[in-house]
Amino acid sequence: MKKFDARKLFFMNCKYKYIAIVLIICAFAINCSVMKNKSETLFNIKDAYYQSWMINENEKGTDIILNLINVQKGVTFDSLIFRGIKLPVFIDAKDTVVILKSILTVGMSKIRIEKEVVDKPNQLLYTFQGIKHSYFLKNIRRLQTKYY
C-alpha cells in the first residue's frame, strides 16, 4: 500500500490553482484587447482642431471640428465634451469623410446652442448598436483666432 503524502497533494492543488488564475488573467486580457480594437475600428479621427472666433464684442465663440474617416454604418454621434462643457454636434458627411462640428459660444451671443456643464475630459459621445460609448480626445490642436 502506498503511503499518503500530504505535501505532494498540497503542491498539486496549488499548481492547478495557479494555472486557473493564469488562464483567467489571459482570457480577461484578450477580451479587453478585442473590445478596444472594436471601438477603434468604428471610426478614425483624421483631424481634430478648435478655433476661436470673434465678430464683435458680443459675438464670440469657439468652433470644435473633428474630421472622421472609415465611419462604420450604425454609428451615431450624440455630443461632444470640450473643456467641461457638453455640446451637440452638427454632422456633415462628404464622400468618405464625416465632419463633426460643435460651437461653444461666449457671453450674450445671438447663436443659441444647448450647453451643459459636466466634470469630464474632452470626449466624443456616440452610440453603436444601442450602446453609448465615448472616445477620449487627446490631441486637439488649436488654430489661430479668426476676426470677422
CORWOHU-V241835 format. One record per pair of residues at least 12 apart in sequence whose ideal C-beta (glycine too) atoms are under 7 Angstrom apart, sorted by sequence separation. I is the first residue (numbers start at 1). J is the second residue. D is the distance in whole Angstrom. If there is no record, write none. Layout:
i=<I,I>
j=<J,J>
d=<D,D>
//
This chain:
i=<50,51,77,89,123,50,89,123,124,50,77,88,122,123,87,121,122,49,64,87,48,64,122,85,47,80,82,45,46,46,80,82,45,46,77,44,43,44,44,87,88,43,69,71,43,69,87,43,68,86,42,67,68,85,86,43,67,68,85,86,42,84,65,66,84,84,65,84,64,81,63,64,81,63,64,82,81,61,62,81,61,61,80,81,61,60,79,60,77,78,61,78,58,77,78,58,59,61,76,46,58,59,75,76,75,74,74,66,42,48,50,48,49,54,48,49,50,51,53,49,52,53,54,55,39,49,51,53>
j=<62,63,89,101,135,63,102,136,137,64,91,102,136,137,102,136,137,65,80,104,66,82,140,104,67,100,102,66,67,68,102,104,68,69,100,68,68,69,70,113,114,70,96,98,71,97,115,72,97,115,72,97,98,115,116,75,99,100,117,118,75,117,99,100,118,119,101,120,101,118,101,102,120,103,104,122,122,103,104,123,104,105,124,125,106,106,125,107,124,125,109,126,107,126,127,108,109,111,126,97,109,110,126,127,128,128,129,124,128,137,140,139,140,145,140,141,142,143,145,142,145,146,147,148,133,143,146,148>
d=<5,5,5,7,6,7,5,5,6,5,6,7,7,6,4,6,4,6,6,6,5,5,6,6,4,7,7,6,4,7,5,6,6,5,6,7,5,5,5,6,6,6,6,5,4,6,6,7,7,7,5,6,4,5,4,6,6,7,6,5,5,6,7,4,6,6,5,7,7,6,6,4,5,6,7,6,6,6,5,5,6,4,6,7,6,4,5,6,7,5,6,6,6,5,6,5,6,7,6,7,7,7,6,5,5,6,6,7,6,6,6,7,6,7,5,5,6,4,7,7,4,4,5,5,6,5,6,7>
//
